[in-house]
Amino acid sequence: MEYDVSIFEPYPFKQGQKIRIEGSKRSGDWEVVGVTDAKVTLRCPISQKEFSWDRFCYFVEDKHTGWPGD
């Protein structure tokens, strides 16, 4: 028997990427400043504060848009 299955894959972050996270407590614009197998370090482009978190993002879409805050 077959089923509809949703498949999620961790996003392959690259240092220097400009990203926007939506729909989570980490929502907002970020710059990727560090990546390991377990952690990603993001910097806020406004406050310049950096945060290292366990890898948590999954790819949704690419979009050509203004950054930050557009």
DRENVEXDO-363141 format. One record per residue (C-alpha): residue number from 0; x negated, y negated, z negated. Coordinates in pm, 1 decimal, padded with zeros to 6 digits. Example, Ala and Ser with C-alpha at 12.3 -4.5 7.8 and 13.67 -1.06 7.14 Angstrom:
<nodes>
+-----+----------+----------+----------+
|  nr |       px |       py |       pz |
+-----+----------+----------+----------+
|   0 | -01230.0 |  00450.0 | -00780.0 |
|   1 | -01367.0 |  00106.0 | -00714.0 |
+-----+----------+----------+----------+
</nodes>
This chain:
<nodes>
+-----+----------+----------+----------+
|  nr |       px |       py |       pz |
+-----+----------+----------+----------+
|   0 |  00000.0 |  00000.0 |  00000.0 |
|   1 | -00127.5 | -00350.0 |  00081.9 |
|   2 | -00080.9 | -00667.0 | -00120.6 |
|   3 | -00139.6 | -01038.2 | -00075.3 |
|   4 | -00462.8 | -01103.2 | -00264.4 |
|   5 | -00620.8 | -01439.4 | -00347.6 |
|   6 | -01000.9 | -01425.0 | -00333.0 |
|   7 | -01220.1 | -01678.5 | -00512.4 |
|   8 | -01591.4 | -01727.4 | -00463.9 |
|   9 | -01823.0 | -01957.5 | -00660.7 |
|  10 | -01918.8 | -02266.6 | -00465.4 |
|  11 | -02283.6 | -02270.1 | -00341.8 |
|  12 | -02383.4 | -02608.7 | -00484.0 |
|  13 | -02682.5 | -02792.1 | -00336.1 |
|  14 | -02884.5 | -03057.7 | -00514.0 |
|  15 | -02793.3 | -03406.0 | -00389.0 |
|  16 | -02435.1 | -03318.5 | -00290.8 |
|  17 | -02163.3 | -03574.0 | -00355.4 |
|  18 | -01852.8 | -03393.0 | -00479.8 |
|  19 | -01503.1 | -03469.1 | -00607.7 |
|  20 | -01335.9 | -03238.0 | -00859.6 |
|  21 | -00957.9 | -03245.6 | -00877.8 |
|  22 | -00710.2 | -03082.5 | -01113.1 |
|  23 | -00933.2 | -03015.5 | -01413.7 |
|  24 | -01070.1 | -03182.3 | -01724.8 |
|  25 | -01386.1 | -03254.3 | -01520.8 |
|  26 | -01190.6 | -03439.8 | -01250.1 |
|  27 | -01374.1 | -03720.2 | -01075.9 |
|  28 | -01667.8 | -03798.3 | -00850.7 |
|  29 | -02004.4 | -03639.4 | -00926.0 |
|  30 | -02350.1 | -03594.6 | -00779.5 |
|  31 | -02512.3 | -03252.2 | -00808.9 |
|  32 | -02854.3 | -03307.2 | -00970.8 |
|  33 | -02945.4 | -02950.6 | -01070.3 |
|  34 | -02844.1 | -02594.8 | -00987.0 |
|  35 | -02937.8 | -02256.6 | -01134.9 |
|  36 | -02774.5 | -01915.7 | -01103.6 |
|  37 | -02580.1 | -01984.6 | -01425.1 |
|  38 | -02549.9 | -02364.7 | -01457.0 |
|  39 | -02478.8 | -02675.4 | -01252.8 |
|  40 | -02584.1 | -03023.2 | -01367.3 |
|  41 | -02367.1 | -03311.5 | -01249.6 |
|  42 | -02420.9 | -03688.4 | -01281.4 |
|  43 | -02143.5 | -03945.5 | -01289.9 |
|  44 | -02215.7 | -04212.5 | -01023.2 |
|  45 | -02065.4 | -04485.2 | -01245.2 |
|  46 | -02207.9 | -04418.4 | -01593.9 |
|  47 | -02511.4 | -04215.4 | -01475.8 |
|  48 | -02438.2 | -03965.1 | -01758.0 |
|  49 | -02539.1 | -03606.4 | -01680.9 |
|  50 | -02366.8 | -03288.2 | -01791.0 |
|  51 | -02475.6 | -02924.9 | -01751.5 |
|  52 | -02194.8 | -02671.9 | -01735.2 |
|  53 | -02156.6 | -02304.8 | -01656.6 |
|  54 | -02078.0 | -02275.9 | -01285.3 |
|  55 | -01704.8 | -02324.9 | -01257.2 |
|  56 | -01606.9 | -02473.6 | -00919.5 |
|  57 | -01453.7 | -02297.2 | -00625.0 |
|  58 | -01439.3 | -02436.0 | -00271.2 |
|  59 | -01108.2 | -02578.8 | -00146.2 |
|  60 | -01181.5 | -02805.4 |  00152.5 |
|  61 | -01433.6 | -03040.4 |  00314.7 |
|  62 | -01306.8 | -03394.6 |  00360.1 |
|  63 | -01469.0 | -03702.8 |  00516.3 |
|  64 | -01379.1 | -03979.9 |  00268.0 |
|  65 | -01515.6 | -04263.1 |  00059.3 |
|  66 | -01716.6 | -04182.2 | -00253.0 |
|  67 | -01706.9 | -04262.3 | -00544.6 |
|  68 | -01347.9 | -04330.8 | -00638.7 |
|  69 | -01175.3 | -04349.8 | -00303.1 |
+-----+----------+----------+----------+
</nodes>
